[in-house]
Amino acid sequence: MDCRVCVATGGDLWVRVGGGGEIGGGFSHESEHDLALMVSDFLENGSSGAESWCSSDSDSGHSDFAQLAERIQICKLSVAQPESDLLSVVHSLIRSMNETNLQVMNSGPCYASCIRFYLVKLMRLSGYDAGVCASKWQGSGKVPGGDHEYIDIIIDNNSGSSERLIVDIDFRSHFEIARAVDSYDRILNSLPVVYVGSFTRLKQFLGIMEEATRSSLKQNSMPLPPWRSLAYLQAKWQSPYERYTHSEGNNISDSDCFDHKQCCGHLKRLQSCLQSGIEIDRLLKPRNSESDWRMKPERWRHPLFRPL
């Protein structure tokens, strides 16, 4: 579940509550009510008002964001081989999907569940132990209750034990905020489009983005809302969950056509982002190779490169 504080044309604050990472939001009425009350209290007592908001970086914030951006890159590169292989498989399967595939996955409003269930179907046909996980947690203290839906895949590692990997098909959406400063948007766009990996590495991303969110809001004279806290973010993937390996629906009914169109639009945007990432990597690869050639001193110890 996601909650966004927006500014209307007249400067009034309003709240949009929806599913974190889903189209339209699939969440319980209890969690929606709890979060709505917390948002209302935050706007009345914890906000400085829309007049103090801005969207440019302060000088002091540049260095903070530069360090956070570097940590994001380290997290992206710190990938074990099984995770890297699985990421390639997930990307390939998502890019192979089309609108027709989604029409047989759910009989009601699904808010992108059809994409997750069809991806799980493809993963299982490829021999992976994949499932859709629906997590739910109660509000506690300053952390509002909520629910979330994602994919997990159980793989066997070299030690003979199994490992649970997380797949979130709309990872960046969990960190979208209103009136973000420019440096925050650049960090947001550097995140993986689809997260595939361990919960340990996921927590590293969450911690970095919580710091980035706090820094961006601070520059706009805004405190960190409870639904942006690290505890709330971690609850999405760390809370108790039910696991499903197939969809219970058969076909989309006419009354649910609008919801299905939203899912098709979500799939197209997801595929477009993945394709853009591939093209960027392809453009950067020769440059990175050239940089590696210049930077690695051991290459100069080769007999062909002895100094004159």
Residue frames as qw, qx, qy, qz and C-alpha x, y, z in Angstrom:
[[0.000, 0.889, 0.459, 0.000, 0.00, 0.00, 0.00],
 [0.435, 0.116, 0.028, 0.893, 1.24, 3.44, -0.88],
 [0.068, -0.875, -0.431, 0.211, 0.15, 6.86, 0.23],
 [0.463, 0.241, 0.159, 0.838, 1.11, 10.01, -1.60],
 [0.077, -0.756, -0.334, 0.558, 0.68, 13.58, -0.39],
 [0.418, 0.409, 0.457, 0.670, -0.04, 15.82, -3.35],
 [0.035, -0.456, -0.175, 0.872, -0.56, 19.53, -3.90],
 [0.400, 0.686, 0.602, 0.080, -3.56, 20.67, -5.88],
 [0.381, 0.562, 0.223, 0.699, -3.49, 23.66, -8.20],
 [0.249, -0.857, -0.118, -0.436, -4.80, 25.95, -5.50],
 [0.121, 0.567, -0.620, 0.528, -2.12, 24.85, -3.05],
 [0.762, -0.364, 0.243, -0.478, -4.38, 22.59, -0.98],
 [0.054, -0.360, 0.931, -0.035, -3.01, 19.29, 0.28],
 [0.871, 0.014, -0.003, -0.490, -4.80, 16.09, -0.61],
 [0.415, -0.393, 0.820, -0.035, -4.01, 12.44, -0.08],
 [0.763, 0.288, -0.422, -0.396, -3.96, 9.60, -2.57],
 [0.563, -0.355, 0.722, -0.187, -4.00, 6.13, -1.04],
 [0.821, 0.385, -0.280, -0.314, -3.21, 3.15, -3.23],
 [0.975, -0.152, 0.109, 0.123, -1.34, -0.12, -3.51],
 [0.231, -0.777, 0.499, 0.307, 2.43, 0.12, -3.27],
 [0.176, -0.311, 0.840, 0.407, 3.59, -1.14, -6.61],
 [0.303, 0.405, 0.858, 0.090, 0.09, -2.04, -7.81],
 [0.075, -0.237, -0.382, -0.890, -2.22, -0.28, -10.20],
 [0.499, -0.497, -0.352, -0.616, -5.17, 1.12, -8.28],
 [0.175, -0.429, 0.652, -0.600, -4.18, -0.50, -5.01],
 [0.742, -0.230, -0.584, -0.234, -5.18, -3.87, -3.64],
 [0.165, 0.214, -0.682, 0.680, -5.44, -3.50, 0.11],
 [0.275, -0.492, -0.814, 0.137, -7.80, -4.12, 3.00],
 [0.170, -0.808, -0.270, -0.495, -10.28, -1.57, 4.28],
 [0.673, -0.693, -0.152, 0.206, -8.80, -1.82, 7.79],
 [0.642, -0.183, 0.127, 0.733, -5.29, -0.94, 6.68],
 [0.201, 0.549, 0.334, 0.739, -6.66, 1.84, 4.44],
 [0.380, -0.845, -0.284, -0.248, -8.58, 3.32, 7.38],
 [0.711, -0.556, -0.051, 0.427, -5.56, 3.13, 9.72],
 [0.541, 0.042, 0.224, 0.810, -3.28, 4.81, 7.21],
 [0.035, 0.701, 0.377, 0.604, -5.86, 7.46, 6.32],
 [0.499, -0.840, -0.211, 0.007, -6.13, 8.46, 9.98],
 [0.686, -0.406, 0.099, 0.596, -2.36, 8.64, 10.30],
 [0.398, 0.353, 0.337, 0.777, -2.06, 10.73, 7.13],
 [0.171, -0.833, -0.340, -0.401, -4.72, 13.13, 8.40],
 [0.614, -0.751, -0.082, 0.231, -2.95, 13.50, 11.75],
 [0.663, -0.114, 0.208, 0.710, 0.39, 14.01, 10.00],
 [0.244, 0.555, 0.349, 0.715, -0.96, 16.76, 7.76],
 [0.329, -0.864, -0.263, -0.276, -2.58, 18.55, 10.70],
 [0.614, -0.779, 0.094, 0.086, 0.28, 18.29, 13.18],
 [0.758, -0.320, 0.344, 0.452, 3.49, 17.26, 11.46],
 [0.577, 0.489, 0.367, 0.542, 3.59, 19.17, 8.20],
 [0.266, -0.388, -0.050, 0.881, 5.02, 22.62, 7.62],
 [0.416, 0.732, 0.284, -0.459, 2.55, 23.35, 4.84],
 [0.741, 0.477, 0.356, 0.311, 2.80, 23.58, 1.09],
 [0.147, 0.987, -0.056, 0.016, 4.21, 27.12, 1.15],
 [0.376, -0.752, 0.518, 0.156, 7.65, 25.91, 2.28],
 [0.860, 0.107, 0.469, 0.170, 8.00, 23.25, -0.40],
 [0.233, 0.771, -0.417, -0.421, 10.56, 23.51, -3.18],
 [0.964, 0.216, 0.155, -0.015, 12.03, 21.14, -5.75],
 [0.514, 0.726, -0.383, 0.250, 15.68, 22.18, -6.01],
 [0.835, -0.175, -0.358, 0.380, 18.71, 20.79, -4.19],
 [0.292, -0.944, 0.155, -0.003, 20.44, 22.75, -1.46],
 [0.359, 0.707, -0.593, 0.144, 24.24, 22.87, -1.45],
 [0.361, -0.435, 0.750, -0.344, 24.43, 20.79, 1.72],
 [0.848, 0.117, 0.392, -0.338, 22.18, 18.12, 0.21],
 [0.653, 0.619, -0.393, -0.188, 24.33, 17.50, -2.87],
 [0.121, 0.508, -0.835, 0.175, 27.08, 15.65, -0.99],
 [0.565, -0.065, 0.695, -0.441, 24.55, 13.51, 0.89],
 [0.823, 0.423, 0.147, -0.348, 22.84, 12.43, -2.32],
 [0.473, 0.653, -0.587, -0.076, 26.20, 11.77, -4.00],
 [0.150, -0.360, 0.881, -0.269, 27.12, 9.34, -1.23],
 [0.682, 0.167, 0.559, -0.441, 23.71, 7.67, -1.39],
 [0.730, 0.579, -0.179, -0.317, 23.98, 7.32, -5.17],
 [0.260, 0.563, -0.783, 0.048, 27.35, 5.63, -4.75],
 [0.383, -0.149, 0.832, -0.373, 25.90, 3.21, -2.21],
 [0.780, 0.374, 0.219, -0.452, 23.07, 2.38, -4.63],
 [0.611, 0.604, -0.484, -0.168, 25.61, 1.44, -7.29],
 [0.025, -0.421, 0.877, -0.230, 27.52, -0.75, -4.82],
 [0.608, 0.074, 0.646, -0.455, 24.31, -2.58, -3.92],
 [0.769, 0.511, -0.037, -0.382, 23.49, -3.11, -7.59],
 [0.488, 0.591, -0.643, -0.018, 26.92, -4.61, -8.23],
 [0.208, -0.340, 0.845, -0.358, 26.95, -6.77, -5.08],
 [0.842, 0.115, -0.021, -0.527, 24.98, -9.57, -6.71],
 [0.549, -0.260, 0.793, 0.044, 25.65, -13.27, -6.26],
 [0.072, 0.185, -0.785, -0.587, 25.74, -15.34, -9.45],
 [0.059, 0.401, 0.914, 0.013, 22.44, -17.17, -8.78],
 [0.121, 0.723, 0.389, -0.558, 20.69, -13.82, -8.31],
 [0.081, 0.533, -0.409, -0.736, 22.24, -12.44, -11.49],
 [0.003, -0.031, -0.915, -0.402, 21.17, -15.50, -13.48],
 [0.070, 0.562, 0.799, -0.200, 17.65, -15.32, -12.07],
 [0.096, 0.668, 0.099, -0.731, 17.42, -11.60, -12.85],
 [0.091, 0.301, -0.651, -0.691, 18.18, -12.33, -16.52],
 [0.018, -0.279, -0.946, -0.162, 15.48, -15.01, -16.60],
 [0.060, 0.658, 0.588, -0.467, 12.88, -12.73, -14.99],
 [0.104, 0.580, -0.183, -0.787, 13.66, -9.87, -17.38],
 [0.069, 0.121, -0.817, -0.559, 13.41, -12.19, -20.38],
 [0.004, -0.424, -0.906, 0.015, 10.08, -13.65, -19.29],
 [0.089, 0.682, 0.373, -0.623, 8.54, -10.23, -18.57],
 [0.120, 0.492, -0.394, -0.767, 9.58, -8.97, -21.99],
 [0.055, -0.033, -0.914, -0.401, 7.98, -12.04, -23.60],
 [0.144, 0.481, 0.776, -0.383, 4.55, -11.39, -22.04],
 [0.069, -0.213, -0.417, -0.881, 1.65, -9.80, -23.90],
 [0.447, -0.114, 0.202, -0.864, -1.87, -8.59, -23.13],
 [0.773, -0.035, -0.476, -0.418, -3.48, -11.87, -24.20],
 [0.512, 0.066, -0.780, 0.354, -1.54, -13.73, -21.51],
 [0.065, -0.077, 0.526, -0.844, -3.08, -11.56, -18.80],
 [0.572, -0.115, -0.204, -0.786, -6.69, -12.17, -19.85],
 [0.796, -0.139, -0.562, -0.179, -6.74, -15.74, -18.51],
 [0.430, 0.166, -0.668, 0.584, -5.11, -15.07, -15.16],
 [0.001, -0.188, -0.601, 0.777, -7.78, -13.33, -13.08],
 [0.039, -0.559, -0.768, -0.311, -11.57, -13.07, -13.03],
 [0.224, -0.897, -0.367, 0.104, -11.83, -9.84, -11.03],
 [0.102, 0.952, -0.205, 0.201, -10.02, -6.57, -10.36],
 [0.928, -0.093, -0.155, 0.326, -6.42, -7.66, -9.90],
 [0.174, -0.965, 0.189, 0.042, -4.32, -4.48, -9.71],
 [0.315, 0.707, -0.633, -0.027, -1.38, -6.09, -11.56],
 [0.678, -0.284, 0.654, -0.181, -1.79, -9.46, -9.82],
 [0.886, 0.423, 0.159, -0.101, -2.35, -10.97, -13.27],
 [0.434, 0.769, -0.452, 0.120, 1.19, -9.94, -14.25],
 [0.279, -0.559, 0.730, -0.276, 2.66, -11.52, -11.14],
 [0.807, -0.001, 0.535, -0.251, 0.64, -14.74, -11.48],
 [0.829, 0.556, -0.031, -0.044, 1.51, -15.16, -15.14],
 [0.221, 0.749, -0.596, 0.186, 5.18, -14.53, -14.39],
 [0.529, -0.365, 0.711, -0.286, 4.97, -17.20, -11.67],
 [0.896, 0.284, 0.277, -0.199, 3.36, -19.56, -14.18],
 [0.643, 0.700, -0.304, 0.072, 6.23, -19.01, -16.62],
 [0.087, -0.670, 0.685, -0.273, 8.81, -19.44, -13.87],
 [0.719, -0.170, 0.614, -0.278, 7.27, -22.72, -12.73],
 [0.876, 0.466, 0.081, -0.092, 7.15, -23.99, -16.32],
 [0.440, 0.741, -0.465, 0.201, 10.87, -23.19, -16.45],
 [0.772, -0.034, -0.576, 0.266, 11.46, -25.36, -13.38],
 [0.110, 0.331, -0.447, 0.824, 11.56, -22.71, -10.65],
 [0.312, -0.519, -0.757, 0.244, 9.73, -22.98, -7.32],
 [0.027, 0.168, 0.008, 0.985, 7.96, -19.62, -7.61],
 [0.159, -0.621, -0.764, 0.074, 4.86, -18.25, -5.91],
 [0.067, -0.637, -0.111, -0.760, 2.89, -15.05, -5.34],
 [0.394, -0.268, -0.664, 0.576, 3.11, -13.91, -1.71],
 [0.225, -0.733, -0.276, -0.580, 0.39, -11.75, -0.12],
 [0.407, -0.064, -0.588, 0.696, 1.71, -10.17, 3.08],
 [0.326, -0.751, -0.302, -0.488, -0.33, -8.35, 5.70],
 [0.447, -0.049, -0.562, 0.694, 0.57, -6.61, 8.94],
 [0.282, -0.830, -0.481, 0.017, -1.22, -4.75, 11.71],
 [0.125, 0.814, -0.140, 0.549, -0.40, -1.18, 12.65],
 [0.751, -0.435, -0.324, 0.376, 1.95, -0.82, 15.60],
 [0.405, -0.515, -0.053, 0.753, 3.03, 2.43, 17.20],
 [0.174, 0.687, -0.131, -0.693, 3.84, 4.91, 14.46],
 [0.024, -0.187, 0.838, 0.512, 3.90, 2.24, 11.75],
 [0.674, 0.178, 0.077, -0.713, 0.54, 1.94, 9.95],
 [0.667, 0.045, 0.743, -0.018, -0.84, -1.45, 8.99],
 [0.462, 0.582, -0.334, -0.580, -1.04, -2.55, 5.40],
 [0.855, 0.071, 0.511, 0.048, -0.56, -5.33, 2.89],
 [0.165, 0.694, -0.528, -0.461, 1.56, -6.04, -0.16],
 [0.932, 0.228, 0.274, -0.066, 1.90, -8.57, -2.97],
 [0.105, 0.750, -0.609, -0.236, 5.16, -9.79, -4.47],
 [0.922, 0.225, -0.302, -0.093, 6.84, -12.93, -5.83],
 [0.429, -0.659, 0.617, -0.007, 9.29, -15.25, -4.14],
 [0.818, 0.384, -0.417, -0.093, 11.46, -17.99, -5.64],
 [0.743, -0.533, 0.404, -0.022, 13.06, -20.80, -3.65],
 [0.659, 0.602, -0.450, 0.012, 16.43, -21.90, -5.03],
 [0.925, -0.317, 0.005, 0.212, 18.95, -24.51, -3.91],
 [0.063, 0.914, -0.401, -0.001, 22.41, -23.18, -3.16],
 [0.563, 0.487, -0.660, 0.100, 25.78, -24.91, -3.26],
 [0.142, -0.363, 0.769, -0.506, 25.67, -25.88, 0.42],
 [0.212, -0.198, -0.952, -0.093, 22.63, -28.07, -0.14],
 [0.050, 0.512, 0.617, -0.595, 20.21, -25.74, 1.65],
 [0.234, 0.680, 0.568, 0.401, 17.54, -23.55, 0.07],
 [0.184, -0.254, -0.126, 0.941, 17.35, -19.78, -0.20],
 [0.215, 0.765, 0.602, -0.079, 14.32, -17.54, -0.66],
 [0.273, -0.030, 0.236, 0.932, 14.72, -14.73, -3.19],
 [0.215, 0.673, 0.448, -0.548, 12.36, -11.79, -3.57],
 [0.262, 0.254, 0.555, 0.747, 10.99, -10.53, -6.90],
 [0.124, 0.698, 0.420, -0.567, 9.18, -7.18, -6.96],
 [0.509, 0.435, 0.549, 0.501, 8.06, -6.17, -10.44],
 [0.095, 0.853, 0.202, 0.472, 7.54, -2.46, -9.70],
 [0.662, -0.287, -0.374, 0.583, 10.31, -1.71, -7.26],
 [0.247, 0.190, -0.034, 0.950, 10.74, 2.01, -7.88],
 [0.325, -0.599, -0.404, -0.610, 7.10, 2.83, -7.14],
 [0.643, -0.547, -0.481, 0.237, 7.64, 2.19, -3.42],
 [0.493, -0.370, -0.121, 0.778, 9.84, 5.29, -3.21],
 [0.154, 0.529, 0.376, 0.745, 7.97, 7.83, -5.34],
 [0.227, -0.578, -0.482, 0.618, 7.35, 11.02, -3.38],
 [0.217, 0.899, 0.347, 0.158, 5.74, 14.36, -4.16],
 [0.050, 0.981, -0.143, 0.121, 7.91, 17.41, -4.88],
 [0.874, -0.264, 0.118, 0.391, 11.16, 15.45, -4.76],
 [0.078, -0.835, 0.341, 0.424, 14.39, 17.37, -5.30],
 [0.651, 0.614, -0.374, -0.243, 16.27, 16.71, -8.53],
 [0.098, 0.501, -0.850, 0.125, 18.98, 14.58, -6.92],
 [0.564, -0.018, 0.719, -0.405, 16.35, 12.32, -5.38],
 [0.791, 0.477, 0.080, -0.375, 14.75, 11.70, -8.76],
 [0.459, 0.627, -0.624, -0.078, 18.13, 10.71, -10.19],
 [0.181, -0.307, 0.891, -0.282, 18.67, 8.22, -7.37],
 [0.699, 0.210, 0.485, -0.481, 15.13, 6.87, -7.83],
 [0.751, 0.572, -0.154, -0.291, 15.74, 6.30, -11.53],
 [0.246, 0.581, -0.774, 0.045, 18.99, 4.48, -10.78],
 [0.592, -0.174, 0.694, -0.371, 17.15, 1.79, -8.80],
 [0.115, 0.023, 0.940, 0.320, 16.42, -1.57, -10.44],
 [0.505, -0.079, -0.310, -0.802, 13.14, -1.53, -12.37],
 [0.890, -0.232, -0.303, -0.250, 12.50, -5.07, -11.13],
 [0.260, -0.649, 0.658, -0.279, 14.13, -6.16, -7.89],
 [0.945, 0.017, -0.319, -0.076, 15.42, -9.73, -7.79],
 [0.356, 0.476, -0.639, 0.488, 17.51, -10.83, -4.83],
 [0.473, -0.258, -0.753, 0.378, 17.77, -11.72, -1.18],
 [0.319, -0.871, -0.355, -0.115, 15.94, -9.92, 1.60],
 [0.614, -0.510, -0.021, 0.602, 19.33, -8.96, 3.06],
 [0.345, 0.062, 0.335, 0.875, 20.26, -7.00, -0.06],
 [0.101, -0.699, -0.545, -0.452, 16.71, -5.64, -0.29],
 [0.461, -0.793, -0.304, 0.256, 17.08, -4.14, 3.20],
 [0.486, -0.269, 0.149, 0.818, 20.21, -2.32, 2.03],
 [0.100, 0.397, 0.485, 0.772, 18.24, -0.66, -0.77],
 [0.329, -0.771, -0.515, -0.178, 15.41, 0.20, 1.63],
 [0.534, -0.622, -0.185, 0.541, 17.79, 1.79, 4.13],
 [0.356, -0.054, 0.280, 0.890, 19.44, 3.93, 1.45],
 [0.053, -0.505, -0.540, -0.671, 16.11, 5.08, 0.01],
 [0.413, -0.775, -0.466, 0.108, 14.74, 5.92, 3.45],
 [0.457, -0.477, -0.003, 0.750, 17.76, 8.18, 3.96],
 [0.195, 0.152, 0.457, 0.854, 17.27, 9.72, 0.51],
 [0.208, -0.685, -0.603, -0.350, 13.58, 10.31, 1.20],
 [0.466, -0.725, -0.325, 0.390, 14.35, 11.90, 4.56],
 [0.404, -0.284, 0.169, 0.853, 16.98, 14.18, 2.97],
 [0.067, 0.365, 0.551, 0.748, 14.66, 15.26, 0.13],
 [0.323, -0.759, -0.542, -0.164, 11.80, 16.02, 2.50],
 [0.507, -0.583, -0.202, 0.602, 14.15, 17.86, 4.87],
 [0.282, -0.030, 0.285, 0.916, 15.18, 20.21, 2.06],
 [0.204, -0.485, -0.514, -0.677, 11.48, 20.92, 1.59],
 [0.205, -0.281, 0.470, -0.811, 11.06, 21.53, 5.36],
 [0.818, -0.165, -0.229, -0.501, 8.98, 18.37, 5.71],
 [0.471, -0.423, 0.741, -0.227, 9.35, 15.62, 8.34],
 [0.209, 0.149, -0.923, -0.286, 9.40, 11.96, 7.34],
 [0.730, -0.166, -0.049, -0.661, 5.85, 10.51, 7.28],
 [0.645, -0.287, 0.672, -0.225, 5.28, 7.17, 9.05],
 [0.880, 0.357, 0.295, -0.101, 4.44, 5.43, 5.75],
 [0.560, 0.748, -0.331, 0.134, 7.92, 6.36, 4.47],
 [0.459, -0.690, 0.540, -0.147, 9.76, 4.94, 7.48],
 [0.243, 0.417, -0.870, -0.101, 12.18, 2.03, 7.18],
 [0.326, 0.019, 0.866, -0.378, 9.97, -0.10, 9.45],
 [0.651, 0.466, 0.282, -0.528, 6.98, 0.38, 7.15],
 [0.510, 0.596, -0.519, -0.340, 9.02, -0.39, 4.03],
 [0.058, 0.321, -0.942, 0.078, 10.49, -3.57, 5.53],
 [0.528, 0.120, 0.663, -0.517, 7.04, -4.72, 6.67],
 [0.681, 0.450, -0.184, -0.548, 5.98, -5.15, 3.04],
 [0.687, 0.377, -0.615, -0.087, 8.36, -8.07, 2.52],
 [0.156, 0.299, -0.825, 0.454, 9.10, -9.15, 6.10],
 [0.572, -0.121, 0.370, -0.722, 5.55, -9.62, 7.40],
 [0.494, 0.086, 0.860, -0.098, 3.66, -12.95, 7.55],
 [0.394, 0.368, -0.415, -0.733, 2.34, -13.94, 4.14],
 [0.802, 0.202, 0.529, -0.189, 0.25, -16.47, 2.26],
 [0.097, -0.429, 0.698, 0.566, 1.81, -18.07, -0.80],
 [0.756, 0.453, 0.329, -0.339, -0.08, -18.92, -4.00],
 [0.412, -0.255, 0.704, 0.519, 1.29, -20.83, -6.97],
 [0.119, 0.320, 0.722, 0.602, -1.61, -20.22, -9.35],
 [0.271, -0.043, 0.041, -0.961, -4.45, -17.76, -9.89],
 [0.311, 0.285, 0.841, -0.339, -7.96, -18.73, -8.86],
 [0.464, 0.598, 0.118, -0.643, -9.53, -16.77, -11.73],
 [0.666, 0.239, 0.646, 0.287, -10.16, -17.88, -15.30],
 [0.336, 0.496, 0.425, 0.678, -11.24, -14.92, -17.40],
 [0.056, -0.179, -0.202, 0.961, -11.67, -11.20, -17.08],
 [0.200, 0.660, 0.719, -0.085, -15.33, -10.19, -17.08],
 [0.251, 0.672, 0.325, 0.616, -16.69, -7.21, -19.01],
 [0.353, -0.911, -0.176, -0.121, -17.25, -5.25, -15.80],
 [0.657, -0.615, 0.189, 0.393, -13.55, -5.56, -14.96],
 [0.708, 0.550, 0.185, 0.403, -12.34, -4.46, -18.39],
 [0.050, 0.947, -0.139, 0.285, -11.11, -1.08, -17.14],
 [0.628, -0.669, 0.397, 0.023, -9.00, -2.68, -14.43],
 [0.868, 0.068, 0.380, 0.312, -7.49, -5.07, -16.96],
 [0.487, 0.794, 0.061, 0.359, -6.62, -2.19, -19.28],
 [0.273, -0.903, 0.302, -0.136, -4.70, -0.64, -16.41],
 [0.795, -0.357, 0.463, 0.164, -2.72, -3.85, -15.99],
 [0.765, 0.458, 0.283, 0.352, -1.94, -3.95, -19.71],
 [0.182, 0.930, -0.099, 0.304, -0.71, -0.38, -19.50],
 [0.557, -0.731, 0.394, -0.024, 1.39, -1.31, -16.48],
 [0.875, -0.013, 0.403, 0.268, 2.93, -4.22, -18.41],
 [0.584, 0.712, 0.128, 0.368, 3.80, -1.98, -21.37],
 [0.097, -0.934, 0.251, -0.235, 5.50, 0.58, -19.11],
 [0.750, -0.501, 0.428, 0.063, 7.38, -2.19, -17.32],
 [0.843, 0.244, 0.341, 0.336, 8.61, -3.67, -20.59],
 [0.364, 0.870, 0.005, 0.333, 9.58, -0.23, -21.88],
 [0.356, -0.860, 0.345, -0.117, 11.65, 0.49, -18.76],
 [0.835, -0.252, 0.451, 0.188, 13.41, -2.86, -19.02],
 [0.730, 0.524, 0.251, 0.360, 14.20, -2.28, -22.70],
 [0.102, 0.951, -0.135, 0.260, 15.55, 1.19, -21.95],
 [0.595, -0.688, 0.415, 0.015, 17.80, -0.27, -19.28],
 [0.866, 0.071, 0.401, 0.290, 19.16, -2.85, -21.72],
 [0.532, 0.752, 0.118, 0.371, 19.93, -0.17, -24.31],
 [0.186, -0.931, 0.261, -0.175, 21.69, 2.00, -21.72],
 [0.759, -0.444, 0.457, 0.133, 23.80, -0.95, -20.56],
 [0.810, 0.363, 0.319, 0.332, 24.69, -1.73, -24.17],
 [0.299, 0.895, -0.036, 0.330, 25.85, 1.85, -24.76],
 [0.365, -0.843, 0.361, -0.159, 27.91, 1.93, -21.56],
 [0.957, -0.160, 0.206, 0.124, 29.54, -1.48, -21.97],
 [0.734, 0.476, -0.047, 0.482, 32.28, -0.44, -24.48],
 [0.010, -0.825, 0.230, -0.517, 33.09, 2.60, -22.36],
 [0.737, -0.588, 0.274, -0.190, 33.31, 0.51, -19.20],
 [0.957, 0.074, 0.099, 0.263, 35.55, -2.01, -20.95],
 [0.491, 0.664, -0.135, 0.547, 37.87, 0.75, -22.11],
 [0.326, -0.795, 0.264, -0.437, 37.94, 2.19, -18.60],
 [0.910, -0.362, 0.201, -0.009, 38.78, -1.20, -17.11],
 [0.845, 0.350, -0.020, 0.404, 41.63, -1.60, -19.62],
 [0.230, 0.741, -0.225, 0.590, 43.14, 1.72, -18.57],
 [0.486, -0.707, 0.240, -0.454, 42.61, 1.29, -14.84],
 [0.961, -0.266, 0.067, 0.011, 43.87, -2.24, -14.22],
 [0.079, -0.839, 0.525, 0.120, 47.63, -1.97, -13.52],
 [0.710, -0.202, 0.665, 0.112, 48.23, -5.69, -14.00],
 [0.739, 0.625, 0.248, 0.039, 47.64, -5.24, -17.73],
 [0.236, 0.916, -0.322, 0.038, 50.74, -3.07, -17.91],
 [0.495, -0.556, 0.667, 0.030, 52.84, -5.90, -16.50],
 [0.888, 0.336, 0.312, 0.010, 52.21, -7.95, -19.63],
 [0.617, -0.216, 0.394, 0.645, 55.41, -8.33, -21.76],
 [0.373, 0.579, 0.486, 0.537, 53.73, -6.52, -24.65],
 [0.111, -0.929, -0.187, -0.300, 53.36, -3.42, -22.50],
 [0.701, -0.355, -0.129, 0.605, 56.84, -3.08, -21.02],
 [0.014, 0.955, 0.014, -0.296, 57.97, 0.56, -20.74],
 [0.716, 0.620, -0.074, 0.312, 60.46, 1.70, -23.36]]
